[in-house]
Amino acid sequence: MNEKEVGEIRRHTRRDRSNMTALYGCFVNDNKEIISQFRQSVGIMPENEGDKFFALLKRNLSGTLGKNLIDITFRTQQVVDSPEHKLLMQLRDSQLKDEEALQSFYQKIIDSVTMDTSYLILIGCDSYDVPFRGKDDAVHADGSNEVYRYLLCGICPVKLSKAVLEYKATEQEFHDSAIAQQLSAPVLGFLFPAFDNRSTNIYNALMYSKDAGDNHESFVSALFNTQPTMAAKEQKRSFEALLGNALDSESSLDVVQAVHSEIGQMIQMHKESKVDEPLLLDKNTVKSVLETAGVSEEKLAKFSVDYDETFGFEAQLHPKNVIDQKQFEIKTPDVTIKVNPERSDLIETRVIGGVKYIMICADESVEVNGVSINITEE
């Protein structure tokens, strides 16, 4: 799914636009015991309650593609005949009314998710009359290509509130409030099936993870029976280690600057082009940047092999997962320097009298602990 398609389903996921007739929930404590289950009719929900529930569901479609929103792909054989895909299809096709399938689904999540707090499994089944989009990219509300029916699920922590003094309007006084169990935003969730090319794609799902550093391996394995993608934060660490190890003695400030600058420009150009499809980075693109920066053929060959071993053969990465566009950082055991990426040219390295130095051009104003200082010639 691309950003436009995710946004389209997000906009539909509202109490006043959705076609969900009911929301289903399973309340689980931190010992993996079911406390309660419910089915709440959307039609008779108080307006403010319904808005809050839909806001929680909508959060499962938030964040960055490739970082918080992870594409899950089913193998062809899974779609043809597998218990995990069959279960999801039963839930969708029955609109969650298949009680046996629903209980099996709850149990899969309970067995695979571990939290230090109670949590709610919140799920709904919606149907969306996909408006026709003309060649001019305009959406025609009076025409529909198909009905996209999908499941949207979120795992929401339930946390105890602190007891506070609250105002009691009837008594016009402040009194101690009771400790309440409050429902928090989801930390994990999914959409099934995917909405690709504005159409139903039963070969894919979209997983949500609030923490870009957690790929929820046991959850993905239990529910989708597939290997999860390397978490975004781990991709960044692995890419950085890969560059340093593969280039070894040729890993210089100039080379790292070139990689950061080129990938940053790719991201910016893609954003300005307003192309729907997400930007992906492959090893050949990085190799081209390294080659231009003067890296030898020997090191390029090692980078190519190490890339495949680290990420998988011919794997593609989201560029935002391997660089931080907003920051260029230089670190030693005792010093950390953060530079505006657009001004990394202010930094250079030198060896003076056999000692290695990081040199920073400081012709403009300089502050130390918030105090302006002068740099004078000795």
C-alpha positions in Angstrom: 0.0 0.0 0.0 1.2 3.5 -0.6 0.5 6.7 1.4 -2.5 7.7 -0.6 -4.2 4.4 -0.1 -3.5 4.3 3.6 -4.8 7.8 3.9 -8.0 6.9 2.0 -8.8 4.1 4.4 -7.9 6.3 7.4 -10.4 9.0 6.3 -13.1 6.3 6.0 -12.4 5.0 9.5 -14.7 7.4 11.3 -17.9 6.8 13.2 -19.9 9.0 10.8 -18.4 7.4 7.6 -17.7 3.8 8.5 -20.1 0.9 7.7 -19.1 -1.1 10.8 -22.2 -2.3 12.6 -20.3 -3.4 15.7 -17.0 -3.4 17.5 -15.6 -6.5 19.2 -13.2 -6.6 22.1 -11.4 -9.0 24.3 -10.0 -7.7 27.6 -6.9 -9.6 28.8 -4.8 -9.2 31.9 -1.1 -9.4 32.2 -1.3 -13.1 33.1 -2.8 -13.8 29.7 -6.3 -14.4 31.3 -9.4 -13.2 29.6 -11.3 -10.8 31.9 -14.2 -10.1 29.6 -15.4 -10.0 26.0 -17.9 -7.7 24.3 -19.7 -6.8 21.1 -20.9 -3.2 21.1 -23.3 -2.0 18.4 -21.9 1.1 16.7 -25.5 2.4 16.0 -26.4 2.8 19.7 -23.0 3.9 21.0 -23.0 7.4 22.5 -21.5 9.8 20.0 -18.4 10.7 22.0 -17.7 7.0 22.9 -18.0 6.0 19.3 -15.6 8.7 18.2 -13.0 7.6 20.8 -13.2 3.9 19.7 -12.8 4.8 16.0 -9.9 7.1 16.9 -8.2 4.1 18.5 -8.8 2.0 15.4 -7.6 4.7 13.1 -4.2 4.8 15.0 -3.5 1.4 13.5 -3.1 3.2 10.1 -0.7 5.9 11.4 3.0 6.4 11.1 5.5 5.9 8.3 5.4 3.2 5.7 8.2 0.8 6.1 8.8 2.0 9.7 5.5 1.8 11.6 3.4 0.3 8.8 5.0 -3.0 7.7 3.9 -4.9 4.6 3.1 -8.6 5.3 3.1 -10.9 2.3 1.5 -14.3 2.2 3.0 -17.0 0.0 0.7 -18.3 -2.8 0.3 -21.6 -1.0 -0.8 -19.9 2.2 -3.6 -18.1 0.3 -4.6 -21.4 -1.4 -4.7 -23.5 1.7 -3.3 -22.5 5.1 -5.0 -22.2 8.6 -3.7 -18.7 9.2 -5.1 -17.2 6.0 -8.3 -19.2 6.2 -8.9 -17.8 9.8 -8.5 -14.2 8.6 -10.8 -14.8 5.7 -13.4 -16.4 7.9 -13.4 -13.5 10.2 -13.7 -11.0 7.3 -16.4 -13.0 5.4 -18.5 -13.6 8.5 -18.0 -9.9 9.5 -16.7 -11.3 12.9 -19.9 -13.3 13.5 -18.2 -16.7 13.3 -17.8 -17.2 17.1 -15.4 -20.2 16.8 -13.1 -18.2 14.4 -13.2 -15.2 16.7 -12.2 -17.2 19.8 -9.4 -18.8 17.9 -8.2 -15.4 16.7 -8.3 -14.0 20.3 -6.3 -17.0 21.6 -3.6 -16.7 18.9 -3.0 -13.1 20.0 -3.1 -13.9 23.7 -0.5 -16.7 23.2 1.8 -14.5 21.1 1.6 -11.1 22.8 3.2 -10.4 26.2 2.7 -7.1 28.0 3.4 -5.9 31.5 -0.1 -4.5 31.7 -3.6 -5.6 30.8 -4.7 -4.9 27.2 -7.7 -4.9 24.9 -7.9 -6.6 21.6 -10.2 -4.3 19.6 -11.4 -5.3 16.2 -14.0 -4.3 13.6 -15.0 -5.3 10.1 -15.8 -2.6 7.7 -16.9 -2.3 4.1 -15.9 0.6 1.8 -17.6 1.4 -1.5 -14.4 2.4 -3.4 -15.2 5.6 -5.3 -14.2 5.6 -9.0 -11.1 7.6 -9.7 -10.9 9.1 -13.2 -7.9 9.7 -15.4 -7.6 13.2 -14.1 -7.2 11.6 -10.6 -10.5 13.1 -9.5 -12.7 10.9 -7.2 -16.3 10.5 -8.3 -18.4 9.8 -5.3 -21.4 8.6 -7.4 -19.4 5.7 -8.9 -17.9 2.7 -7.3 -15.4 0.1 -8.6 -15.9 -2.4 -5.8 -16.7 -3.0 -2.2 -13.5 -3.4 -0.1 -14.3 -5.4 3.0 -11.5 -5.5 5.6 -10.6 -6.2 9.2 -8.9 -3.5 11.3 -7.5 -4.6 14.7 -5.5 -2.9 17.4 -3.9 -4.2 20.7 -4.5 -1.4 23.2 -2.8 -1.3 26.7 -5.1 -0.7 29.6 -3.4 1.3 32.3 -4.4 2.3 35.8 -4.9 6.1 36.3 -3.4 7.9 39.3 -5.8 8.9 42.1 -6.1 12.7 42.0 -8.2 15.4 43.6 -11.1 16.1 41.2 -13.9 18.7 41.3 -17.3 17.4 42.1 -19.8 19.8 40.6 -22.7 18.6 42.7 -20.9 19.2 46.0 -18.8 22.2 44.6 -15.8 20.7 46.3 -12.6 18.7 45.4 -12.5 15.1 46.5 -10.2 12.0 46.0 -11.1 10.3 42.7 -11.2 6.6 42.2 -8.4 4.8 40.3 -9.7 4.0 36.8 -8.5 1.5 34.1 -7.9 3.7 31.1 -7.7 2.5 27.5 -4.5 3.7 25.7 -3.6 4.0 22.0 -2.7 0.8 20.3 0.9 -0.4 20.3 0.3 -3.1 17.7 -2.3 -3.8 15.1 -3.1 -4.8 11.5 -5.3 -4.3 8.4 -6.4 -7.3 6.3 -6.6 -7.6 3.4 -4.4 -4.9 2.0 -5.8 -2.1 -0.2 -3.4 -2.1 -3.1 -4.1 -0.1 -6.3 -7.3 0.9 -4.5 -8.5 -2.7 -4.6 -8.6 -5.8 -2.4 -5.4 -7.7 -2.2 -5.8 -10.9 -0.1 -2.1 -11.8 -0.6 -1.1 -9.0 1.7 -1.8 -7.4 5.1 -0.5 -4.2 6.7 0.9 -4.5 10.2 1.2 -1.5 12.6 3.9 -1.1 15.2 4.0 2.0 17.4 7.7 1.2 18.3 9.7 1.2 15.1 12.3 -0.9 16.9 10.0 -3.8 17.6 9.0 -6.2 14.7 6.8 -8.3 17.0 8.2 -11.6 15.7 6.0 -13.9 17.8 2.8 -12.0 16.8 3.7 -12.1 13.1 4.6 -15.8 13.3 1.4 -16.8 15.1 -1.1 -14.7 13.1 0.5 -14.7 9.6 3.0 -17.6 9.8 5.8 -15.6 8.1 9.1 -14.1 9.1 8.8 -10.4 10.1 10.8 -7.7 8.3 13.8 -6.4 10.2 12.6 -3.6 12.4 13.3 -0.1 11.1 15.7 0.9 13.9 17.6 -2.4 13.5 17.8 -1.7 9.7 19.5 1.6 10.5 22.0 0.0 12.9 22.7 -2.9 10.5 23.2 -0.5 7.5 25.7 1.6 9.5 27.6 -1.5 10.7 27.6 -2.9 7.1 29.2 0.3 5.7 31.8 0.4 8.3 32.7 -3.3 8.2 32.6 -3.6 4.4 34.6 -0.5 3.6 37.0 -0.9 6.5 40.0 1.4 5.9 38.1 3.2 3.1 35.3 4.2 5.4 36.0 8.0 5.5 34.1 11.1 6.5 33.8 12.0 2.8 32.3 8.6 1.9 29.7 8.7 4.7 28.8 12.3 3.8 28.3 11.2 0.2 26.0 8.3 1.1 24.0 10.5 3.6 23.7 13.4 1.1 22.7 11.2 -1.9 20.1 9.2 -0.1 18.7 12.5 1.5 18.4 14.0 -2.0 16.6 10.9 -3.3 14.1 11.2 -0.4 13.6 14.9 -1.1 13.2 14.5 -4.9 10.7 11.7 -4.4 8.7 13.9 -2.0 8.6 16.7 -4.5 7.6 14.5 -7.4 4.5 13.4 -5.5 4.8 9.9 -6.8 2.3 7.5 -5.0 4.5 4.5 -4.8 7.0 4.4 -1.9 10.7 5.0 -2.5 12.8 1.9 -2.1 16.6 1.7 -1.9 18.6 -1.2 -3.4 22.3 -2.2 -3.0 23.1 -1.2 -6.6 22.1 2.4 -5.8 24.3 2.5 -2.7 27.2 0.9 -4.7 26.9 3.6 -7.3 27.2 6.3 -4.6 30.2 4.5 -3.1 31.9 4.1 -6.5 31.5 7.8 -7.2 33.0 8.6 -3.8 36.1 6.7 -4.8 35.6 3.3 -3.0 37.7 0.5 -4.6 36.3 -2.4 -6.5 37.5 -4.8 -3.8 35.5 -3.0 -1.1 32.4 -2.6 -3.4 32.4 -6.4 -4.0 32.6 -7.0 -0.2 29.8 -4.5 0.4 27.6 -6.3 -2.2 28.1 -9.7 -0.5 27.6 -8.3 3.0 24.5 -6.5 1.9 22.8 -9.7 0.8 23.9 -11.5 3.9 22.5 -8.7 6.2 19.2 -7.9 4.5 18.6 -10.8 2.1 19.3 -11.3 -1.6 18.5 -8.2 -3.6 16.5 -6.8 -0.7 15.1 -3.3 -0.9 15.0 -0.9 2.0 13.0 2.3 2.8 15.6 5.1 2.6 14.2 6.8 5.7 15.1 3.6 7.7 18.8 3.9 6.9 19.5 7.6 7.4 18.2 10.3 9.6 17.4 13.2 7.3 17.3 15.7 10.1 20.6 14.9 11.7 24.3 14.2 10.8 26.1 12.9 13.9 29.8 12.4 14.6 30.6 10.5 17.8 33.8 9.6 19.7 33.8 7.8 23.1 33.7 11.2 24.9 32.3 13.7 22.4 29.1 13.8 20.2 28.7 16.4 17.5 25.4 17.0 15.8 25.3 18.9 12.6 22.6 20.2 10.2 22.8 17.6 7.4 22.8 20.4 4.8 25.9 21.9 6.4 28.0 18.7 6.9 30.6 20.5 4.7 31.6 22.4 7.8 33.2 19.2 9.2 36.5 17.7 8.1 39.1 15.4 9.5 42.8 16.0 9.6 46.0 14.4 11.0 48.2 17.1 12.6 51.5 16.0 14.1 50.4 12.4 14.1 47.2 13.2 16.0 43.8 12.7 14.5 41.4 15.7 14.7 37.8 16.5 13.8 37.8 20.1 12.5 34.7 22.3 12.6 34.5 25.6 10.7 33.4 28.2 13.2 33.3 31.5 11.3 29.8 32.3 12.5 28.6 32.9 16.1 29.6 30.2 18.6 28.0 29.5 22.0 29.2 27.3 24.8 26.6 26.3 27.4 24.5 29.1 26.0 27.2 31.7 26.4 28.6 33.5 23.3 32.3 33.1 23.0 35.1 34.6 20.9 37.7 32.5 19.1 41.0 34.5 18.9 44.3 33.9 17.2 47.1 33.1 19.6 
